[in-house]
Amino acid sequence: MTNNWIFINSGKQDAAYNMALDEALLEWHAEGLIPPVIRFYQWEPAALSIGYFQRVERDIHLPAVKEMGLGFVRRPTGGRAVLHEHELTYSVIVSEDYPDMPKTVTEAYRVISEGILQGFRNLGLQAEFSVPKSESQREALSQPKSAVCFDAPSWYELVVEGKKVAGSAQTRQKGVILQHGAILIDLDEDKYLNCFSYESEEKRQKVKERLSQKAVSINKIVSKTIEVDQCIPAFKNGFESALNIHLTSFSLTPEQQQYVENLADTRYRSDEWNFRK
């Protein structure tokens, strides 16, 4: 049986609004006000988001972030820092007790990410899941080498030709899963690397080399440039087929819109939240 979910394409929004809307959708779904959600969005201005547990002072070179005119926000999800610029960002909001949704984080991650996998295939890319094959690879996952999200694939991240093309993070609150992630269309490696603090220039070079080896954007591996507008139907259809769902477009009411704006102001634009660690 095909289940009905809602689909929101938010277009370009600032960092605080993007995180506030994801949190609001989780709350509304937890309260039974809306069905499960697939949401696509972009970032204007481009922004650096950091994981819920990351330490700003240790990891992030804030003067460079400001100098480059980037937005900055702490996500409600874990994981490492991501530069959101030339990408399509997705979020999935669904109950933990949704039919056939695995209880473990890793397996739920795999099920949800099937939609992303199918989306890449719809674009003609041979994507696959990254699964660590050796003890040393598993060890590397538990001890990330840097604050940079795309410098290594995690469990069930999407890779093409062995390189990470999408990075995702998950949180669970009020019985609801929120998984969101970045689908790389293009990547400005130097801009990304400039966002971080390094112990030495040698360390920066090592991270740069690893990033080049481990991450790749869609447009680095296709012969004809792909735009966001082509990605949206490819990944929307990917989620529909992989999760066996039907997506109906949804628009926020004025009251819902106001709620999101208030949450963006009080939490995601506040120094207390963004610099809490």
C-alpha positions as CSV (number, residue, x, y, z in Angstrom):
1,M,0.0,0.0,0.0
2,T,1.3,3.5,-0.9
3,N,1.3,5.9,2.0
4,N,0.7,9.6,1.7
5,W,3.4,12.0,2.8
6,I,3.7,15.8,2.2
7,F,6.3,17.5,0.1
8,I,7.7,20.9,0.7
9,N,10.1,22.7,-1.6
10,S,11.2,25.7,0.4
11,G,13.6,27.2,-2.2
12,K,16.4,29.5,-0.9
13,Q,16.2,30.5,2.7
14,D,18.7,31.6,5.3
15,A,20.4,29.2,7.7
16,A,18.3,30.0,10.8
17,Y,15.0,29.6,8.9
18,N,16.1,26.3,7.4
19,M,16.9,24.8,10.7
20,A,13.8,26.2,12.4
21,L,11.5,24.8,9.7
22,D,13.0,21.3,10.1
23,E,12.5,21.5,13.9
24,A,8.9,22.8,13.5
25,L,8.0,20.0,11.0
26,L,9.3,17.5,13.6
27,E,7.1,19.1,16.3
28,W,4.0,19.2,14.1
29,H,4.4,15.6,13.1
30,A,5.0,14.5,16.7
31,E,1.7,16.3,17.6
32,G,-0.1,14.5,14.7
33,L,-0.8,17.8,12.9
34,I,0.9,16.7,9.7
35,P,1.8,13.4,7.9
36,P,5.5,12.4,7.4
37,V,7.4,15.0,5.3
38,I,10.0,15.2,2.5
39,R,11.4,18.7,2.3
40,F,13.9,20.1,-0.2
41,Y,15.7,23.4,0.3
42,Q,18.7,25.6,-0.5
43,W,20.7,28.3,1.4
44,E,20.7,32.1,0.8
45,P,23.3,33.3,1.7
46,A,25.5,30.2,1.5
47,A,26.2,29.0,5.1
48,L,28.3,26.8,7.3
49,S,26.2,24.5,9.6
50,I,27.9,22.7,12.4
51,G,26.8,19.6,14.3
52,Y,24.9,19.8,17.6
53,F,28.0,18.6,19.5
54,Q,30.7,20.5,17.7
55,R,32.9,23.0,19.5
56,V,33.0,26.3,17.6
57,E,36.2,27.7,19.2
58,R,38.2,24.5,18.6
59,D,37.0,23.6,15.1
60,I,35.7,26.7,13.3
61,H,37.7,29.8,12.0
62,L,34.9,32.3,12.5
63,P,36.7,35.4,11.1
64,A,37.0,33.6,7.7
65,V,33.3,32.5,7.8
66,K,32.3,36.1,8.4
67,E,34.8,37.5,5.8
68,M,33.4,35.2,3.2
69,G,29.8,36.4,3.9
70,L,28.6,33.0,5.0
71,G,25.7,32.4,7.3
72,F,26.4,30.3,10.4
73,V,24.1,27.9,12.4
74,R,24.3,25.0,14.8
75,R,22.1,22.1,13.6
76,P,19.8,20.1,15.9
77,T,21.5,17.0,14.5
78,G,24.9,15.6,15.1
79,G,27.7,15.1,12.6
80,R,30.3,17.6,11.4
81,A,30.4,20.9,9.7
82,V,29.0,21.4,6.2
83,L,29.3,24.3,3.7
84,H,25.9,24.7,2.1
85,E,26.4,26.4,-1.2
86,H,26.0,24.5,-4.5
87,E,23.7,21.8,-3.3
88,L,20.2,20.5,-2.8
89,T,19.4,19.9,0.9
90,Y,16.8,17.4,1.9
91,S,15.1,16.6,5.1
92,V,12.9,13.6,6.1
93,I,10.6,13.8,9.1
94,V,8.9,10.5,10.0
95,S,7.7,8.7,13.2
96,E,10.1,6.1,14.8
97,D,7.1,3.7,14.8
98,Y,6.4,4.2,11.1
99,P,5.7,0.7,9.4
100,D,8.9,-1.2,8.6
101,M,11.1,1.6,10.0
102,P,14.1,-0.1,11.7
103,K,14.6,0.8,15.4
104,T,18.4,1.3,15.1
105,V,19.7,4.6,13.9
106,T,22.1,3.0,11.4
107,E,19.4,0.8,9.8
108,A,16.8,3.6,9.7
109,Y,19.4,5.8,8.1
110,R,19.8,3.1,5.4
111,V,16.1,2.9,4.7
112,I,15.6,6.7,4.5
113,S,18.7,7.1,2.4
114,E,17.4,4.6,-0.2
115,G,15.5,7.6,-1.6
116,I,18.7,9.5,-2.1
117,L,20.3,6.4,-3.7
118,Q,17.5,6.2,-6.1
119,G,17.6,9.9,-6.8
120,F,21.3,9.6,-7.9
121,R,20.4,6.7,-10.1
122,N,17.6,8.7,-11.7
123,L,20.3,11.2,-12.7
124,G,22.2,8.4,-14.3
125,L,24.9,8.1,-11.5
126,Q,25.9,4.7,-10.2
127,A,25.7,5.5,-6.5
128,E,26.0,3.0,-3.7
129,F,26.1,2.9,0.1
130,S,29.4,3.2,1.9
131,V,29.8,0.3,4.3
132,P,33.1,-0.1,6.2
133,K,34.6,-3.4,5.2
134,S,37.5,-3.7,7.6
135,E,38.2,-3.1,11.3
136,S,40.4,-0.1,10.5
137,Q,37.5,1.5,8.4
138,R,35.1,0.9,11.3
139,E,37.6,2.4,13.7
140,A,38.0,5.5,11.4
141,L,34.2,6.1,11.6
142,S,34.2,6.2,15.4
143,Q,37.2,8.6,15.5
144,P,36.8,11.3,12.7
145,K,40.1,12.9,11.7
146,S,38.7,16.4,11.3
147,A,35.7,18.7,11.8
148,V,35.1,18.5,8.0
149,C,32.0,16.5,7.1
150,F,32.9,15.4,3.6
151,D,36.4,14.2,4.4
152,A,35.2,10.6,4.9
153,P,32.0,8.6,4.3
154,S,30.1,7.3,7.3
155,W,27.8,4.2,7.5
156,Y,25.4,4.2,4.6
157,E,26.5,7.6,3.2
158,L,26.2,7.7,-0.6
159,V,29.3,7.3,-2.7
160,V,30.0,7.4,-6.4
161,E,33.3,5.9,-7.5
162,G,34.2,5.5,-3.8
163,K,33.8,9.3,-3.1
164,K,31.1,10.8,-0.9
165,V,28.4,12.7,-2.8
166,A,25.9,13.2,0.0
167,G,26.3,13.7,3.7
168,S,23.5,13.3,6.2
169,A,22.8,13.6,9.9
170,Q,19.9,12.4,12.1
171,T,18.2,13.2,15.4
172,R,15.3,11.6,17.2
173,Q,13.0,13.7,19.4
174,K,9.5,13.1,20.7
175,G,9.3,9.8,18.9
176,V,10.1,11.3,15.5
177,I,13.2,10.9,13.3
178,L,14.6,14.0,11.6
179,Q,17.2,13.1,8.9
180,H,18.6,15.9,6.8
181,G,21.5,16.1,4.4
182,A,23.4,17.8,1.6
183,I,23.5,16.5,-1.9
184,L,26.6,18.0,-3.5
185,I,26.1,19.6,-6.9
186,D,29.3,21.6,-6.9
187,L,31.9,22.0,-4.2
188,D,34.3,25.0,-3.6
189,E,37.0,23.0,-1.7
190,D,39.1,26.0,-0.8
191,K,36.1,28.0,0.6
192,Y,35.0,24.9,2.6
193,L,38.5,24.4,4.0
194,N,38.9,28.1,4.9
195,C,36.0,27.7,7.4
196,F,38.1,25.6,9.7
197,S,40.9,26.0,12.3
198,Y,44.1,24.0,11.8
199,E,47.0,23.3,14.2
200,S,49.4,23.9,11.3
201,E,49.6,24.5,7.5
202,E,50.7,20.9,7.2
203,K,47.5,19.7,8.9
204,R,45.4,21.9,6.5
205,Q,47.2,20.3,3.5
206,K,46.4,16.8,4.8
207,V,42.7,17.7,5.2
208,K,42.7,19.2,1.7
209,E,44.2,16.0,0.2
210,R,41.8,13.8,2.1
211,L,38.8,15.9,1.0
212,S,39.9,15.6,-2.6
213,Q,40.2,11.9,-2.3
214,K,37.0,11.3,-0.3
215,A,34.4,13.8,-1.6
216,V,33.1,14.6,-5.1
217,S,30.3,16.8,-6.4
218,I,27.8,15.6,-9.0
219,N,29.2,18.0,-11.6
220,K,32.7,16.6,-11.2
221,I,31.6,13.2,-12.5
222,V,29.0,14.0,-15.2
223,S,29.7,15.1,-18.7
224,K,26.8,17.5,-18.9
225,T,26.3,20.1,-16.1
226,I,23.4,19.2,-13.8
227,E,21.4,22.0,-12.1
228,V,19.3,22.0,-8.9
229,D,16.1,22.1,-11.0
230,Q,17.0,18.7,-12.5
231,C,17.8,17.3,-9.1
232,I,14.5,18.1,-7.5
233,P,12.3,15.8,-9.6
234,A,15.0,13.1,-9.7
235,F,15.2,12.9,-5.9
236,K,11.5,13.5,-5.3
237,N,10.8,10.5,-7.5
238,G,13.6,8.6,-5.8
239,F,12.0,9.0,-2.4
240,E,8.5,8.1,-3.8
241,S,9.8,4.8,-5.3
242,A,12.2,3.8,-2.6
243,L,9.8,4.5,0.3
244,N,6.7,3.5,-1.6
245,I,5.0,6.8,-0.8
246,H,2.9,9.4,-2.7
247,L,4.0,13.0,-2.1
248,T,1.5,15.8,-2.1
249,S,2.7,19.4,-2.2
250,F,2.2,21.3,1.0
251,S,2.3,25.1,1.9
252,L,2.6,26.5,5.4
253,T,-0.3,28.5,6.7
254,P,0.4,32.1,7.8
255,E,0.3,30.9,11.4
256,Q,2.8,28.1,10.8
257,Q,5.0,30.5,8.9
258,Q,5.0,32.9,11.8
259,Y,5.8,30.1,14.2
260,V,8.9,29.1,12.1
261,E,10.1,32.8,11.9
262,N,9.8,33.1,15.7
263,L,11.7,29.9,16.3
264,A,14.4,31.0,13.8
265,D,14.8,34.3,15.8
266,T,14.7,32.9,19.3
267,R,16.9,29.9,18.7
268,Y,18.8,29.6,15.5
269,R,19.8,33.3,15.2
270,S,20.8,33.4,18.9
271,D,24.5,33.3,20.0
272,E,23.3,31.3,23.0
273,W,22.4,28.4,20.7
274,N,25.0,28.8,18.0
275,F,28.0,29.2,20.3
276,R,26.8,27.0,23.2
277,K,30.0,24.8,23.0
